[in-house]
């Protein structure tokens, strides 16, 4: 029997516990939306689930990710308070950084009036979900990316290949002021790499490295989860990935089994990066499965 929980099941169960997904919308009653200005037209919204990027101005509203369906009204209220040509808080455009429900849950609400865009594989994976509303599906998809010109900003939508999933998008403000990493960045914690969703351990690491080459010291970095970050904090995250991957590769090269790797401590600097969603043990599971290609 496999020693690994199916990663899709892990994603579901972890989100259930971490973000309190439930049919009862009252579970979200105490969630508040925190708004942080980034530039004259750009904002970060934090609530429950993936962080939301916002571009607001004379052209209306654009959002990057939209958290969970029960939070749609709270997101609308926060967008109204930001102020733009759209006083109703209804975005003209929604960008999905990937297909997971804590980033696409409110697609069904915002897709009724706005245009959802995402990588081709996001559409494919959302279409496979039971009872998905037509309004929740991306209507504009792309392969390597595209550029959106909106409210005086030029937003580069970049697909760098398999990483967190097989349909990741990073959104880079072309002037380097802001980058939304999606779940290619979990600030100060081990990431979830959805291997069953087409993710790749080495691809994840390499994609973070490519983005570090494209931003500067002043770039405001929006992680998929965690507070607003700096390039220096993304560099630290990349260092964690490098050292943990090297640790696992060395163990595999010496012929260690999964059980032996579980008994081998992670590099000391990173042992405290485990959290409810991805514990240190689960991170070892991911590294072993992703780098060895074996599930037992």
C-alpha positions in Angstrom: 0.0 0.0 0.0 1.2 3.5 -0.7 2.6 5.4 2.2 1.3 8.7 0.8 -2.1 10.2 1.1 -3.4 11.0 -2.4 -2.4 14.7 -2.9 -5.8 15.7 -4.2 -7.3 14.3 -1.0 -4.6 16.1 1.0 -5.6 19.3 -0.7 -9.2 18.9 0.1 -8.8 17.8 3.7 -6.2 20.4 4.4 -8.3 23.2 3.0 -11.2 21.9 5.0 -9.3 22.2 8.2 -7.1 25.3 7.4 -9.7 27.5 5.7 -12.9 26.1 7.3 -14.6 25.2 4.1 -18.2 24.1 4.8 -21.6 24.2 3.3 -22.6 26.5 6.2 -21.7 30.0 5.1 -21.8 31.1 8.7 -18.4 29.6 9.1 -17.1 32.6 7.2 -19.1 35.1 9.2 -16.0 36.3 11.2 -13.7 36.6 8.2 -12.7 40.2 7.5 -11.1 41.6 4.4 -7.9 43.5 5.0 -7.0 46.0 2.3 -3.4 47.1 1.8 -2.5 49.8 -0.8 0.5 48.9 -3.0 0.6 51.6 -5.6 -1.7 54.4 -6.7 -3.9 51.8 -8.5 -2.9 48.5 -6.9 -4.0 46.8 -3.7 -3.8 43.5 -1.8 -6.9 42.0 -0.2 -6.4 39.4 2.5 -9.3 37.3 3.9 -9.5 33.5 3.9 -7.8 31.5 1.2 -5.5 32.8 -1.5 -4.5 36.5 -1.5 -6.3 38.8 -3.9 -4.5 41.3 -6.0 -6.5 44.3 -7.3 -6.0 47.0 -10.0 -8.5 49.8 -9.7 -9.1 53.1 -11.6 -10.9 54.8 -14.4 -11.1 51.5 -16.4 -12.9 49.7 -13.5 -11.7 46.8 -11.5 -9.5 43.8 -12.1 -8.8 41.1 -9.5 -6.3 38.3 -9.3 -8.0 35.3 -7.6 -11.2 35.4 -5.6 -11.0 33.1 -2.6 -14.2 31.2 -1.5 -17.8 31.5 -2.8 -19.2 32.5 0.6 -16.8 35.5 0.7 -18.0 37.1 -2.5 -20.1 39.7 -0.9 -17.3 40.7 1.5 -14.9 41.0 -1.4 -17.4 43.2 -3.2 -17.7 45.4 -0.1 -13.9 45.7 0.1 -13.7 46.6 -3.7 -16.4 49.3 -3.3 -14.3 50.9 -0.6 -11.2 51.0 -2.8 -12.8 53.4 -5.2 -12.7 53.2 -9.0 -14.9 53.8 -12.0 -16.9 50.8 -10.9 -18.7 51.8 -7.7 -20.5 48.4 -7.5 -17.5 46.4 -6.7 -17.9 44.1 -9.7 -14.6 43.5 -11.6 -14.4 43.6 -15.3 -11.7 41.0 -15.3 -10.7 38.1 -13.0 -7.4 36.3 -13.3 -7.1 32.8 -11.8 -3.5 32.0 -10.8 -4.5 28.2 -10.8 -7.5 26.0 -10.3 -7.7 25.4 -6.5 -10.9 26.3 -4.8 -9.4 28.7 -2.3 -8.4 30.9 -5.3 -11.4 30.3 -7.6 -14.3 29.7 -5.3 -16.0 33.0 -6.1 -15.6 32.6 -9.8 -19.3 31.8 -10.1 -20.2 35.2 -8.7 -17.7 37.4 -10.4 -17.9 35.5 -13.7 -21.5 36.5 -14.2 -20.4 40.1 -15.1 -16.7 39.8 -15.5 -14.3 38.0 -17.9 -12.3 35.2 -16.2 -8.9 34.5 -17.7 -6.4 31.7 -16.9 -4.0 29.2 -18.3 -5.6 26.5 -20.6 -5.1 23.8 -17.9 -7.2 25.8 -15.3 -10.2 25.6 -17.6 -9.6 21.9 -18.2 -9.4 21.1 -14.5 -12.4 23.3 -13.5 -14.5 21.6 -16.3 -13.8 18.3 -14.6 -15.4 19.4 -11.3 -18.9 18.2 -10.7 -21.6 20.8 -10.8 -19.3 23.7 -11.8 -21.4 26.7 -12.9 -20.7 27.9 -16.5 -20.1 31.4 -15.1 -17.2 30.0 -13.0 -15.2 28.9 -16.0 -12.5 31.0 -17.7 -13.5 32.4 -21.1 -10.1 33.6 -22.1 -7.2 31.2 -21.8 -3.6 31.1 -22.9 -0.5 29.0 -23.2 2.7 30.9 -22.2 0.9 34.1 -21.2 -0.4 37.4 -22.3 -0.3 41.1 -21.4 -3.3 43.0 -20.0 -3.3 46.8 -20.3 -5.6 48.2 -17.7 -5.8 51.4 -15.6 -2.4 52.5 -16.8 -0.7 49.3 -15.7 0.8 46.7 -18.0 0.3 43.3 -16.4 2.3 40.3 -17.7 0.5 37.0 -17.2 3.3 34.4 -17.2 3.0 30.6 -17.3 6.4 29.2 -16.6 5.6 25.5 -16.8 4.6 23.0 -14.1 5.3 24.2 -10.6 2.5 24.4 -8.0 0.1 22.8 -10.6 0.3 22.5 -14.3 -1.7 25.7 -14.9 0.1 28.3 -12.7 0.1 32.0 -13.7 2.3 34.6 -12.1 1.2 38.2 -12.6 4.0 40.7 -13.0 3.4 44.5 -13.1 5.7 45.3 -16.1 7.2 48.3 -14.3 8.4 45.9 -11.5 6.3 47.5 -8.8 4.3 44.4 -7.8 4.2 40.7 -8.5 1.5 38.3 -7.6 3.1 34.9 -7.2 0.0 32.8 -6.7 0.9 29.6 -4.9 4.4 29.6 -6.2 5.1 31.4 -2.9 4.0 30.5 0.6 5.6 33.0 2.8 7.8 31.6 5.6 6.3 28.1 5.3 6.6 24.9 3.3 4.6 25.1 0.1 2.0 22.7 -1.1 3.0 21.2 -4.5 0.1 19.5 -6.1 1.8 16.6 -7.9 -1.6 15.0 -8.8 -2.5 18.4 -10.3 0.5 18.4 -12.6 2.9 20.1 -10.2 6.7 19.6 -10.1 9.1 19.9 -7.2 12.0 21.0 -9.4 9.8 23.0 -11.6 8.4 24.9 -8.6 11.9 25.7 -7.5 13.0 26.8 -11.0 10.0 29.0 -11.5 10.6 30.8 -8.3 14.2 31.3 -9.5 13.0 32.7 -12.8 10.8 35.2 -11.1 13.6 36.4 -8.8 15.5 37.4 -12.0 12.5 39.4 -13.2 11.8 41.6 -10.1 13.9 44.1 -8.1 14.6 45.0 -4.5 11.6 47.4 -4.4 9.0 45.0 -5.9 6.1 44.3 -3.6 5.6 40.5 -3.6 2.1 39.1 -3.1 2.4 35.4 -2.0 -0.5 33.0 -2.5 -0.6 32.7 1.3 0.9 34.9 4.0 1.4 38.6 4.3 2.9 41.0 1.8 6.5 40.2 1.2 9.8 41.5 -0.2 12.2 40.2 -2.7 14.5 39.3 0.2 11.8 37.1 1.7 11.3 35.4 -1.7 15.0 34.8 -1.9 14.9 33.1 1.5 12.0 30.9 0.3 14.1 29.9 -2.7 17.0 29.1 -0.4 14.7 26.8 1.6 13.6 25.1 -1.6 17.2 24.7 -2.8 18.5 23.2 0.5 15.5 20.9 1.1 15.7 19.6 -2.5 19.4 19.0 -2.2 18.9 17.3 1.2 16.4 14.8 -0.4 18.5 14.3 -3.6 21.5 13.4 -1.4 19.5 10.9 0.5 18.1 9.3 -2.6 21.6 9.2 -4.2 22.8 7.3 -1.1 20.0 4.8 -1.5 17.9 5.8 1.5 14.3 4.6 1.7 11.3 6.8 2.4 11.3 5.6 6.0 14.9 6.4 6.4 14.4 9.9 4.9 11.5 10.5 7.4 13.9 9.6 10.2 16.6 12.0 8.8 16.1 15.6 10.1 15.5 18.3 7.6 18.2 21.0 7.4 17.9 22.7 10.9 17.2 26.2 9.5 13.9 25.0 8.0 12.6 22.6 10.5 10.1 25.2 11.9 8.6 26.0 8.6 5.9 23.3 8.9 2.3 24.3 9.4 -1.2 22.9 9.6 -1.5 22.5 5.8 2.0 21.2 5.1 3.8 19.8 8.1 7.5 18.9 8.0 6.5 15.2 7.5 4.2 16.1 4.6 6.9 18.2 3.1 9.3 15.2 3.2 6.5 13.1 1.6 6.2 15.6 -1.3 10.0 15.9 -1.8 10.4 12.1 -1.8 7.5 11.5 -4.2 8.3 14.4 -6.5 12.1 13.7 -6.7 12.0 9.9 -6.7 8.9 9.3 -8.8 8.0 6.6 -6.3 4.9 6.5 -4.0 6.1 3.8 -1.7 
